[in-house]
Amino acid sequence: MPVDWRRVRRPLTVLCFSMSLFGAVAASLGAMFAGRLADDAASRLVVLLAVCVVGGAVVDTIAKTMWATVVDRAEGQLRSDLLDAAMAQPPAELSEQAVGEILDRIDDDTREVGQLMRWGVWMAARTFPASGPLWVVASLTWWPAAFLFPLTAAVAFMSVRRLLPPVSKFKVIEEAALDRPRRLHRGGRRRP
């Protein structure tokens, strides 16, 4: 049972990320107008800054809300699929665990996946398109940024990439440690 992009593949998803890109471009233009406003305090620059920053924030908020709706639907479908798969198991396979424990586990896991998709994936996915307009503005403002921007991104990516496997391992250990007292509290059998 895959938990991948196919669960959120809909036209609304494309619209959400397109709106996010629009919001990123507006924020980048707002940064550019803020810089020009520091040089020349003209009222038209204040209006342009306000339109870009406020408009970009409103569009981004609407896109984030629509994305949460897409993820909520995908989370509900995942919960339904997992429930169908669990209930289709032969009774002998399920004899070690209480039904309530299985249902709680399905509910907790789908909620965690949904939360990760709603905010973690949203923030990661909007960072990539937002970096393009920011790179252009930074490069036009200060020419070394054309080279330093991608270099910094590559160094950050390589640094974080090495840290992800241990974080993943410790997350599994933490989940097992948190799950054990919950099983014992609900009357589950202690496993060696």
Rosetta constraint file for C-alpha pairs under 8 A:
AtomPair CA 1 CA 81 HARMONIC 7.83 0.50
AtomPair CA 1 CA 82 HARMONIC 7.89 0.50
AtomPair CA 3 CA 7 HARMONIC 6.94 0.50
AtomPair CA 3 CA 78 HARMONIC 7.78 0.50
AtomPair CA 4 CA 8 HARMONIC 7.89 0.50
AtomPair CA 5 CA 9 HARMONIC 6.06 0.50
AtomPair CA 7 CA 74 HARMONIC 5.53 0.50
AtomPair CA 8 CA 13 HARMONIC 6.83 0.50
AtomPair CA 8 CA 70 HARMONIC 6.33 0.50
AtomPair CA 8 CA 71 HARMONIC 6.57 0.50
AtomPair CA 8 CA 74 HARMONIC 6.03 0.50
AtomPair CA 9 CA 13 HARMONIC 6.41 0.50
AtomPair CA 10 CA 14 HARMONIC 7.03 0.50
AtomPair CA 11 CA 15 HARMONIC 6.40 0.50
AtomPair CA 12 CA 16 HARMONIC 6.12 0.50
AtomPair CA 12 CA 66 HARMONIC 7.46 0.50
AtomPair CA 12 CA 67 HARMONIC 7.82 0.50
AtomPair CA 12 CA 70 HARMONIC 7.35 0.50
AtomPair CA 13 CA 17 HARMONIC 6.41 0.50
AtomPair CA 13 CA 67 HARMONIC 6.57 0.50
AtomPair CA 13 CA 70 HARMONIC 6.99 0.50
AtomPair CA 14 CA 18 HARMONIC 6.03 0.50
AtomPair CA 15 CA 19 HARMONIC 6.05 0.50
AtomPair CA 15 CA 63 HARMONIC 7.70 0.50
AtomPair CA 16 CA 20 HARMONIC 6.20 0.50
AtomPair CA 16 CA 63 HARMONIC 4.66 0.50
AtomPair CA 16 CA 64 HARMONIC 7.00 0.50
AtomPair CA 16 CA 66 HARMONIC 6.43 0.50
AtomPair CA 16 CA 67 HARMONIC 6.04 0.50
AtomPair CA 17 CA 21 HARMONIC 6.18 0.50
AtomPair CA 17 CA 63 HARMONIC 7.16 0.50
AtomPair CA 17 CA 125 HARMONIC 7.94 0.50
AtomPair CA 17 CA 126 HARMONIC 7.11 0.50
AtomPair CA 18 CA 22 HARMONIC 6.31 0.50
AtomPair CA 19 CA 23 HARMONIC 6.17 0.50
AtomPair CA 19 CA 59 HARMONIC 6.30 0.50
AtomPair CA 19 CA 60 HARMONIC 6.48 0.50
AtomPair CA 19 CA 63 HARMONIC 5.86 0.50
AtomPair CA 20 CA 24 HARMONIC 6.17 0.50
AtomPair CA 20 CA 59 HARMONIC 7.19 0.50
AtomPair CA 20 CA 60 HARMONIC 5.30 0.50
AtomPair CA 20 CA 63 HARMONIC 6.24 0.50
AtomPair CA 20 CA 64 HARMONIC 7.94 0.50
AtomPair CA 20 CA 126 HARMONIC 6.28 0.50
AtomPair CA 20 CA 129 HARMONIC 7.99 0.50
AtomPair CA 20 CA 130 HARMONIC 7.98 0.50
AtomPair CA 21 CA 25 HARMONIC 6.21 0.50
AtomPair CA 21 CA 126 HARMONIC 7.18 0.50
AtomPair CA 21 CA 129 HARMONIC 5.78 0.50
AtomPair CA 21 CA 130 HARMONIC 6.21 0.50
AtomPair CA 22 CA 26 HARMONIC 6.21 0.50
AtomPair CA 22 CA 56 HARMONIC 7.06 0.50
AtomPair CA 22 CA 59 HARMONIC 7.59 0.50
AtomPair CA 22 CA 60 HARMONIC 7.99 0.50
AtomPair CA 23 CA 27 HARMONIC 6.16 0.50
AtomPair CA 23 CA 55 HARMONIC 7.48 0.50
AtomPair CA 23 CA 56 HARMONIC 4.05 0.50
AtomPair CA 23 CA 57 HARMONIC 6.45 0.50
AtomPair CA 23 CA 59 HARMONIC 5.83 0.50
AtomPair CA 23 CA 60 HARMONIC 5.33 0.50
AtomPair CA 24 CA 28 HARMONIC 6.16 0.50
AtomPair CA 24 CA 56 HARMONIC 6.85 0.50
AtomPair CA 24 CA 129 HARMONIC 7.35 0.50
AtomPair CA 24 CA 130 HARMONIC 4.79 0.50
AtomPair CA 24 CA 133 HARMONIC 7.04 0.50
AtomPair CA 25 CA 29 HARMONIC 6.16 0.50
AtomPair CA 25 CA 56 HARMONIC 7.78 0.50
AtomPair CA 25 CA 130 HARMONIC 6.97 0.50
AtomPair CA 25 CA 133 HARMONIC 5.65 0.50
AtomPair CA 25 CA 134 HARMONIC 7.78 0.50
AtomPair CA 26 CA 30 HARMONIC 6.04 0.50
AtomPair CA 26 CA 52 HARMONIC 4.81 0.50
AtomPair CA 26 CA 53 HARMONIC 6.43 0.50
AtomPair CA 26 CA 55 HARMONIC 7.26 0.50
AtomPair CA 26 CA 56 HARMONIC 5.05 0.50
AtomPair CA 27 CA 31 HARMONIC 6.28 0.50
AtomPair CA 27 CA 52 HARMONIC 6.11 0.50
AtomPair CA 27 CA 53 HARMONIC 5.49 0.50
AtomPair CA 27 CA 56 HARMONIC 5.91 0.50
AtomPair CA 27 CA 57 HARMONIC 7.89 0.50
AtomPair CA 28 CA 32 HARMONIC 6.38 0.50
AtomPair CA 28 CA 133 HARMONIC 5.97 0.50
AtomPair CA 28 CA 134 HARMONIC 5.43 0.50
AtomPair CA 28 CA 137 HARMONIC 6.68 0.50
AtomPair CA 29 CA 33 HARMONIC 6.15 0.50
AtomPair CA 29 CA 49 HARMONIC 7.80 0.50
AtomPair CA 29 CA 52 HARMONIC 6.53 0.50
AtomPair CA 29 CA 137 HARMONIC 7.68 0.50
AtomPair CA 30 CA 34 HARMONIC 6.03 0.50
AtomPair CA 30 CA 48 HARMONIC 7.43 0.50
AtomPair CA 30 CA 49 HARMONIC 4.96 0.50
AtomPair CA 30 CA 50 HARMONIC 7.60 0.50
AtomPair CA 30 CA 52 HARMONIC 5.11 0.50
AtomPair CA 30 CA 53 HARMONIC 5.52 0.50
AtomPair CA 31 CA 35 HARMONIC 6.34 0.50
AtomPair CA 31 CA 49 HARMONIC 7.82 0.50
AtomPair CA 32 CA 36 HARMONIC 6.41 0.50
AtomPair CA 32 CA 137 HARMONIC 6.68 0.50
AtomPair CA 33 CA 37 HARMONIC 5.92 0.50
AtomPair CA 33 CA 45 HARMONIC 6.22 0.50
AtomPair CA 33 CA 46 HARMONIC 7.90 0.50
AtomPair CA 33 CA 48 HARMONIC 6.98 0.50
AtomPair CA 33 CA 49 HARMONIC 5.59 0.50
AtomPair CA 34 CA 38 HARMONIC 6.38 0.50
AtomPair CA 34 CA 45 HARMONIC 7.80 0.50
AtomPair CA 34 CA 49 HARMONIC 6.39 0.50
AtomPair CA 35 CA 39 HARMONIC 6.88 0.50
AtomPair CA 36 CA 40 HARMONIC 6.16 0.50
AtomPair CA 36 CA 45 HARMONIC 7.53 0.50
AtomPair CA 37 CA 41 HARMONIC 5.06 0.50
AtomPair CA 37 CA 42 HARMONIC 6.80 0.50
AtomPair CA 37 CA 45 HARMONIC 6.00 0.50
AtomPair CA 37 CA 46 HARMONIC 7.05 0.50
AtomPair CA 41 CA 45 HARMONIC 7.27 0.50
AtomPair CA 41 CA 46 HARMONIC 7.76 0.50
AtomPair CA 42 CA 46 HARMONIC 6.70 0.50
AtomPair CA 43 CA 47 HARMONIC 6.35 0.50
AtomPair CA 44 CA 48 HARMONIC 6.15 0.50
AtomPair CA 45 CA 49 HARMONIC 5.95 0.50
AtomPair CA 46 CA 50 HARMONIC 6.12 0.50
AtomPair CA 47 CA 51 HARMONIC 6.10 0.50
AtomPair CA 48 CA 52 HARMONIC 6.08 0.50
AtomPair CA 49 CA 53 HARMONIC 6.02 0.50
AtomPair CA 50 CA 54 HARMONIC 5.66 0.50
AtomPair CA 50 CA 55 HARMONIC 7.66 0.50
AtomPair CA 51 CA 55 HARMONIC 5.31 0.50
AtomPair CA 51 CA 56 HARMONIC 7.81 0.50
AtomPair CA 52 CA 56 HARMONIC 5.64 0.50
AtomPair CA 53 CA 57 HARMONIC 6.11 0.50
AtomPair CA 54 CA 58 HARMONIC 6.14 0.50
AtomPair CA 55 CA 59 HARMONIC 6.15 0.50
AtomPair CA 56 CA 60 HARMONIC 6.00 0.50
AtomPair CA 57 CA 61 HARMONIC 6.05 0.50
AtomPair CA 58 CA 62 HARMONIC 6.25 0.50
AtomPair CA 59 CA 63 HARMONIC 6.16 0.50
AtomPair CA 60 CA 64 HARMONIC 6.07 0.50
AtomPair CA 61 CA 65 HARMONIC 6.20 0.50
AtomPair CA 62 CA 66 HARMONIC 6.26 0.50
AtomPair CA 63 CA 67 HARMONIC 6.12 0.50
AtomPair CA 64 CA 68 HARMONIC 6.22 0.50
AtomPair CA 64 CA 122 HARMONIC 7.50 0.50
AtomPair CA 65 CA 69 HARMONIC 6.45 0.50
AtomPair CA 66 CA 70 HARMONIC 6.40 0.50
AtomPair CA 67 CA 71 HARMONIC 6.20 0.50
AtomPair CA 67 CA 118 HARMONIC 6.96 0.50
AtomPair CA 67 CA 122 HARMONIC 7.76 0.50
AtomPair CA 68 CA 72 HARMONIC 6.01 0.50
AtomPair CA 68 CA 118 HARMONIC 5.42 0.50
AtomPair CA 69 CA 73 HARMONIC 6.36 0.50
AtomPair CA 70 CA 74 HARMONIC 6.35 0.50
AtomPair CA 71 CA 75 HARMONIC 5.91 0.50
AtomPair CA 71 CA 114 HARMONIC 6.29 0.50
AtomPair CA 71 CA 117 HARMONIC 6.65 0.50
AtomPair CA 71 CA 118 HARMONIC 6.15 0.50
AtomPair CA 72 CA 76 HARMONIC 6.20 0.50
AtomPair CA 72 CA 114 HARMONIC 6.84 0.50
AtomPair CA 73 CA 77 HARMONIC 6.30 0.50
AtomPair CA 74 CA 78 HARMONIC 6.10 0.50
AtomPair CA 74 CA 114 HARMONIC 7.99 0.50
AtomPair CA 75 CA 79 HARMONIC 6.12 0.50
AtomPair CA 75 CA 110 HARMONIC 6.12 0.50
AtomPair CA 75 CA 111 HARMONIC 7.23 0.50
AtomPair CA 75 CA 113 HARMONIC 7.55 0.50
AtomPair CA 75 CA 114 HARMONIC 5.59 0.50
AtomPair CA 76 CA 80 HARMONIC 6.21 0.50
AtomPair CA 77 CA 81 HARMONIC 6.14 0.50
AtomPair CA 78 CA 82 HARMONIC 6.08 0.50
AtomPair CA 78 CA 110 HARMONIC 6.88 0.50
AtomPair CA 79 CA 83 HARMONIC 6.08 0.50
AtomPair CA 79 CA 106 HARMONIC 6.59 0.50
AtomPair CA 79 CA 107 HARMONIC 6.87 0.50
AtomPair CA 79 CA 110 HARMONIC 6.02 0.50
AtomPair CA 80 CA 84 HARMONIC 6.16 0.50
AtomPair CA 81 CA 85 HARMONIC 6.17 0.50
AtomPair CA 82 CA 86 HARMONIC 6.06 0.50
AtomPair CA 82 CA 106 HARMONIC 6.72 0.50
AtomPair CA 83 CA 87 HARMONIC 6.07 0.50
AtomPair CA 83 CA 103 HARMONIC 7.51 0.50
AtomPair CA 83 CA 106 HARMONIC 7.10 0.50
AtomPair CA 84 CA 88 HARMONIC 6.06 0.50
AtomPair CA 85 CA 89 HARMONIC 6.73 0.50
AtomPair CA 86 CA 102 HARMONIC 7.77 0.50
AtomPair CA 89 CA 93 HARMONIC 6.48 0.50
AtomPair CA 89 CA 94 HARMONIC 7.04 0.50
AtomPair CA 90 CA 94 HARMONIC 6.92 0.50
AtomPair CA 91 CA 95 HARMONIC 6.14 0.50
AtomPair CA 94 CA 98 HARMONIC 7.62 0.50
AtomPair CA 94 CA 99 HARMONIC 7.93 0.50
AtomPair CA 96 CA 189 HARMONIC 7.84 0.50
AtomPair CA 97 CA 101 HARMONIC 6.61 0.50
AtomPair CA 97 CA 102 HARMONIC 6.99 0.50
AtomPair CA 97 CA 188 HARMONIC 6.94 0.50
AtomPair CA 98 CA 102 HARMONIC 6.58 0.50
AtomPair CA 98 CA 188 HARMONIC 7.08 0.50
AtomPair CA 99 CA 103 HARMONIC 6.24 0.50
AtomPair CA 100 CA 104 HARMONIC 6.00 0.50
AtomPair CA 101 CA 105 HARMONIC 6.03 0.50
AtomPair CA 101 CA 183 HARMONIC 7.47 0.50
AtomPair CA 101 CA 186 HARMONIC 7.88 0.50
AtomPair CA 102 CA 106 HARMONIC 6.20 0.50
AtomPair CA 103 CA 107 HARMONIC 6.15 0.50
AtomPair CA 104 CA 108 HARMONIC 5.97 0.50
AtomPair CA 105 CA 109 HARMONIC 5.92 0.50
AtomPair CA 106 CA 110 HARMONIC 6.06 0.50
AtomPair CA 107 CA 111 HARMONIC 6.08 0.50
AtomPair CA 108 CA 112 HARMONIC 6.18 0.50
AtomPair CA 109 CA 113 HARMONIC 6.18 0.50
AtomPair CA 110 CA 114 HARMONIC 5.97 0.50
AtomPair CA 111 CA 115 HARMONIC 6.09 0.50
AtomPair CA 112 CA 116 HARMONIC 6.18 0.50
AtomPair CA 113 CA 117 HARMONIC 6.15 0.50
AtomPair CA 114 CA 118 HARMONIC 5.93 0.50
AtomPair CA 115 CA 119 HARMONIC 6.25 0.50
AtomPair CA 115 CA 120 HARMONIC 7.54 0.50
AtomPair CA 116 CA 120 HARMONIC 4.89 0.50
AtomPair CA 116 CA 121 HARMONIC 6.37 0.50
AtomPair CA 117 CA 121 HARMONIC 4.83 0.50
AtomPair CA 117 CA 122 HARMONIC 6.68 0.50
AtomPair CA 118 CA 122 HARMONIC 6.02 0.50
AtomPair CA 119 CA 123 HARMONIC 5.99 0.50
AtomPair CA 120 CA 124 HARMONIC 6.19 0.50
AtomPair CA 121 CA 125 HARMONIC 5.76 0.50
AtomPair CA 122 CA 126 HARMONIC 6.01 0.50
AtomPair CA 123 CA 127 HARMONIC 6.12 0.50
AtomPair CA 124 CA 128 HARMONIC 6.93 0.50
AtomPair CA 125 CA 129 HARMONIC 7.36 0.50
AtomPair CA 126 CA 130 HARMONIC 6.05 0.50
AtomPair CA 127 CA 131 HARMONIC 6.07 0.50
AtomPair CA 128 CA 132 HARMONIC 7.25 0.50
AtomPair CA 129 CA 133 HARMONIC 7.66 0.50
AtomPair CA 130 CA 134 HARMONIC 6.49 0.50
AtomPair CA 131 CA 135 HARMONIC 5.89 0.50
AtomPair CA 132 CA 136 HARMONIC 6.42 0.50
AtomPair CA 133 CA 137 HARMONIC 6.26 0.50
AtomPair CA 134 CA 138 HARMONIC 5.97 0.50
AtomPair CA 135 CA 139 HARMONIC 5.93 0.50
AtomPair CA 135 CA 145 HARMONIC 7.36 0.50
AtomPair CA 135 CA 146 HARMONIC 6.89 0.50
AtomPair CA 135 CA 149 HARMONIC 6.57 0.50
AtomPair CA 136 CA 140 HARMONIC 6.17 0.50
AtomPair CA 136 CA 146 HARMONIC 7.65 0.50
AtomPair CA 137 CA 141 HARMONIC 6.09 0.50
AtomPair CA 138 CA 142 HARMONIC 5.94 0.50
AtomPair CA 138 CA 143 HARMONIC 7.60 0.50
AtomPair CA 138 CA 145 HARMONIC 5.80 0.50
AtomPair CA 138 CA 146 HARMONIC 7.25 0.50
AtomPair CA 139 CA 143 HARMONIC 4.89 0.50
AtomPair CA 139 CA 144 HARMONIC 6.86 0.50
AtomPair CA 139 CA 145 HARMONIC 4.94 0.50
AtomPair CA 139 CA 146 HARMONIC 4.70 0.50
AtomPair CA 142 CA 146 HARMONIC 7.94 0.50
AtomPair CA 144 CA 148 HARMONIC 6.12 0.50
AtomPair CA 145 CA 149 HARMONIC 5.28 0.50
AtomPair CA 146 CA 150 HARMONIC 7.39 0.50
AtomPair CA 147 CA 151 HARMONIC 6.33 0.50
AtomPair CA 148 CA 152 HARMONIC 5.87 0.50
AtomPair CA 149 CA 153 HARMONIC 6.30 0.50
AtomPair CA 150 CA 154 HARMONIC 6.11 0.50
AtomPair CA 151 CA 155 HARMONIC 6.25 0.50
AtomPair CA 152 CA 156 HARMONIC 6.09 0.50
AtomPair CA 153 CA 157 HARMONIC 6.06 0.50
AtomPair CA 154 CA 158 HARMONIC 6.14 0.50
AtomPair CA 155 CA 159 HARMONIC 6.11 0.50
AtomPair CA 156 CA 160 HARMONIC 6.13 0.50
AtomPair CA 157 CA 161 HARMONIC 5.89 0.50
AtomPair CA 158 CA 162 HARMONIC 6.60 0.50
AtomPair CA 159 CA 163 HARMONIC 6.94 0.50
AtomPair CA 160 CA 164 HARMONIC 6.42 0.50
AtomPair CA 161 CA 165 HARMONIC 7.88 0.50
AtomPair CA 163 CA 167 HARMONIC 6.46 0.50
AtomPair CA 164 CA 168 HARMONIC 6.09 0.50
AtomPair CA 165 CA 169 HARMONIC 6.21 0.50
AtomPair CA 166 CA 170 HARMONIC 6.11 0.50
AtomPair CA 167 CA 171 HARMONIC 6.07 0.50
AtomPair CA 168 CA 172 HARMONIC 6.47 0.50
AtomPair CA 169 CA 173 HARMONIC 6.46 0.50
AtomPair CA 170 CA 174 HARMONIC 6.00 0.50
AtomPair CA 171 CA 175 HARMONIC 6.09 0.50
AtomPair CA 172 CA 176 HARMONIC 6.21 0.50
AtomPair CA 173 CA 177 HARMONIC 6.17 0.50
AtomPair CA 174 CA 178 HARMONIC 6.12 0.50
AtomPair CA 175 CA 179 HARMONIC 5.98 0.50
AtomPair CA 176 CA 180 HARMONIC 6.20 0.50
AtomPair CA 177 CA 181 HARMONIC 7.40 0.50
AtomPair CA 178 CA 182 HARMONIC 6.85 0.50
AtomPair CA 179 CA 183 HARMONIC 6.22 0.50
AtomPair CA 180 CA 184 HARMONIC 6.36 0.50
AtomPair CA 181 CA 185 HARMONIC 5.96 0.50
AtomPair CA 182 CA 186 HARMONIC 6.27 0.50
AtomPair CA 183 CA 187 HARMONIC 6.47 0.50
AtomPair CA 183 CA 188 HARMONIC 4.93 0.50
AtomPair CA 183 CA 189 HARMONIC 7.37 0.50
AtomPair CA 183 CA 190 HARMONIC 7.87 0.50
AtomPair CA 184 CA 188 HARMONIC 5.09 0.50
AtomPair CA 184 CA 189 HARMONIC 6.62 0.50
AtomPair CA 184 CA 190 HARMONIC 6.57 0.50
